[in-house]
Amino acid sequence: MFFKRLNQDLTAFCSRDPAATSKLHVLLLYPGLHALLLHRLAHRLWRMHLRFPALFIAFLSRFLTNIEIHPAATIQEGLVIDHGSGLVIGETTIIGKHCTLYQNVTLGGIAPSINTASQKNRQRHPHLHDYVIIGAGAQVLGAITIGTGARIGANAVVTNNVKPHTTVVGIPAKPIKHTPQKTAPDFQPYALTTDTQKDDKKAR
Ligand SMILES: CC(C)(COP(=O)(O)OP(=O)(O)OC[C@H]1O[C@@H](n2cnc3c(N)ncnc32)[C@H](O)[C@@H]1OP(=O)(O)O)[C@@H](O)C(=O)NCCC(=O)NCCS
């Protein structure tokens, strides 16, 4: 099970990063993959209510990779974190299948107008549906929904829901494109989602 899933991860990284030369290089040298593997362990501990060990693994992972993922965050299969430096994924974030995140992305909470204590145990972070791609430096804030196949441009600031198969850019983020609905939308710069889906399936 572990090795099958690892192979799927390696295939996903190789198919979505044109700079990836081999699975071995990805396994040994890609902080995005290391952060993902450590998160799986931390998340498992968190669900067993082993809070300190879970947070400690997350702390260690941030130290090693410069990627911060809260152990409670829910991440489904096929996530690729490309580069990843400066990436932050908050506690109540939900990430669907086959999403792609670049460096310096924040999936964070938005400044609450009410006190912090009342925000505990509430959904405060984004919910990404499947095949979402978030460009470098984008800030996606609040308990918002990013629809299937949506693309967030580099450096965008997103505080409202994004419809499926829509591309948004800028501050505040505004739609520039809505492509006809299909399972795996194309992604020109770097993440060729259609090929990715095929390659990911082959590894299963
Ligand atoms: C948003 C994005 C997905 C759009 O790609 P696309 O669908 O090919 O769109 P285009 O390049 O045709 O651009 C459409 C318009 O949006 C503008 N635009 C594109 N990306 C933008 C961005 N991040 N911020 C602001 N405007 C942007 C373009 O200038 C263009 O404007 P125009 O119509 O006035 O000429 C892409 O530009 C992007 O930001 N990808 C993220 C890449 C990334 O993070 N790479 C990191 C690699 S390490």
The ligand as an SDF file (V2000), in Angstrom:
LIG
                    3D

 48 50  0  0  0  0  0  0  0  0999 V2000
   -3.2870   32.3900  -14.6210 C   0  0  0  0  0  0  0  0  0  0  0  0
   -2.6380   31.4760  -15.6320 C   0  0  0  0  0  0  0  0  0  0  0  0
   -2.9420   30.0190  -15.2790 C   0  0  0  0  0  0  0  0  0  0  0  0
   -3.2870   31.8470  -16.9780 C   0  0  0  0  0  0  0  0  0  0  0  0
   -2.7290   31.1290  -17.9930 O   0  0  0  0  0  0  0  0  0  0  0  0
   -3.4670   31.1510  -19.4490 P   0  0  0  0  0  0  0  0  0  0  0  0
   -4.8060   30.5320  -19.3290 O   0  0  0  0  0  0  0  0  0  0  0  0
   -2.4980   30.5560  -20.4120 O   0  0  0  0  0  0  0  0  0  0  0  0
   -3.7600   32.6870  -19.7100 O   0  0  0  0  0  0  0  0  0  0  0  0
   -2.9570   33.7390  -20.6160 P   0  0  0  0  0  0  0  0  0  0  0  0
   -1.4830   33.5910  -20.4380 O   0  0  0  0  0  0  0  0  0  0  0  0
   -3.5280   33.6300  -21.9810 O   0  0  0  0  0  0  0  0  0  0  0  0
   -3.3680   35.1350  -19.9800 O   0  0  0  0  0  0  0  0  0  0  0  0
   -4.6720   35.6790  -20.0820 C   0  0  0  0  0  0  0  0  0  0  0  0
   -4.6390   37.0870  -19.5380 C   0  0  0  0  0  0  0  0  0  0  0  0
   -4.4150   37.0690  -18.1130 O   0  0  0  0  0  0  0  0  0  0  0  0
   -3.2290   37.7990  -17.7750 C   0  0  0  0  0  0  0  0  0  0  0  0
   -2.5420   37.0430  -16.7150 N   0  0  0  0  0  0  0  0  0  0  0  0
   -2.0610   35.7840  -16.8110 C   0  0  0  0  0  0  0  0  0  0  0  0
   -1.5500   35.3970  -15.6370 N   0  0  0  0  0  0  0  0  0  0  0  0
   -1.7030   36.4300  -14.7830 C   0  0  0  0  0  0  0  0  0  0  0  0
   -1.3760   36.6270  -13.4320 C   0  0  0  0  0  0  0  0  0  0  0  0
   -0.7960   35.6460  -12.7140 N   0  0  0  0  0  0  0  0  0  0  0  0
   -1.7020   37.7940  -12.8510 N   0  0  0  0  0  0  0  0  0  0  0  0
   -2.3090   38.7720  -13.5820 C   0  0  0  0  0  0  0  0  0  0  0  0
   -2.6500   38.6430  -14.8830 N   0  0  0  0  0  0  0  0  0  0  0  0
   -2.3430   37.4840  -15.4660 C   0  0  0  0  0  0  0  0  0  0  0  0
   -2.4300   37.8570  -19.0610 C   0  0  0  0  0  0  0  0  0  0  0  0
   -1.5580   38.9450  -19.0780 O   0  0  0  0  0  0  0  0  0  0  0  0
   -3.5050   37.9470  -20.0910 C   0  0  0  0  0  0  0  0  0  0  0  0
   -3.9780   39.2690  -20.1150 O   0  0  0  0  0  0  0  0  0  0  0  0
   -4.4730   39.9610  -21.5020 P   0  0  0  0  0  0  0  0  0  0  0  0
   -5.6520   39.1260  -21.9690 O   0  0  0  0  0  0  0  0  0  0  0  0
   -4.8560   41.3430  -21.0770 O   0  0  0  0  0  0  0  0  0  0  0  0
   -3.3310   39.8830  -22.4270 O   0  0  0  0  0  0  0  0  0  0  0  0
   -1.0990   31.6530  -15.6990 C   0  0  0  0  0  0  0  0  0  0  0  0
   -0.7450   32.8850  -16.2870 O   0  0  0  0  0  0  0  0  0  0  0  0
   -0.4390   31.5720  -14.3270 C   0  0  0  0  0  0  0  0  0  0  0  0
   -0.3720   32.5340  -13.5570 O   0  0  0  0  0  0  0  0  0  0  0  0
    0.0840   30.3490  -14.0120 N   0  0  0  0  0  0  0  0  0  0  0  0
    0.8160   30.0600  -12.8130 C   0  0  0  0  0  0  0  0  0  0  0  0
    2.2170   29.6820  -13.2060 C   0  0  0  0  0  0  0  0  0  0  0  0
    3.1330   29.5140  -12.0190 C   0  0  0  0  0  0  0  0  0  0  0  0
    2.8150   29.7810  -10.8950 O   0  0  0  0  0  0  0  0  0  0  0  0
    4.3010   29.0440  -12.3120 N   0  0  0  0  0  0  0  0  0  0  0  0
    5.2900   28.7920  -11.3070 C   0  0  0  0  0  0  0  0  0  0  0  0
    6.3280   27.9110  -11.9190 C   0  0  0  0  0  0  0  0  0  0  0  0
    7.6960   27.7390  -10.8440 S   0  0  0  0  0  0  0  0  0  0  0  0
  1  2  1  0
  2  3  1  0
  2  4  1  0
  2 36  1  0
  4  5  1  0
  5  6  1  0
  6  7  2  0
  6  8  1  0
  6  9  1  0
  9 10  1  0
 10 11  2  0
 10 12  1  0
 10 13  1  0
 13 14  1  0
 14 15  1  0
 15 16  1  0
 15 30  1  0
 16 17  1  0
 17 18  1  0
 17 28  1  0
 18 19  1  0
 18 27  1  0
 19 20  2  0
 20 21  1  0
 21 22  1  0
 21 27  2  0
 22 23  1  0
 22 24  2  0
 24 25  1  0
 25 26  2  0
 26 27  1  0
 28 29  1  0
 28 30  1  0
 30 31  1  0
 31 32  1  0
 32 33  2  0
 32 34  1  0
 32 35  1  0
 36 37  1  0
 36 38  1  0
 38 39  2  0
 38 40  1  0
 40 41  1  0
 41 42  1  0
 42 43  1  0
 43 44  2  0
 43 45  1  0
 45 46  1  0
 46 47  1  0
 47 48  1  0
M  END
$$$$
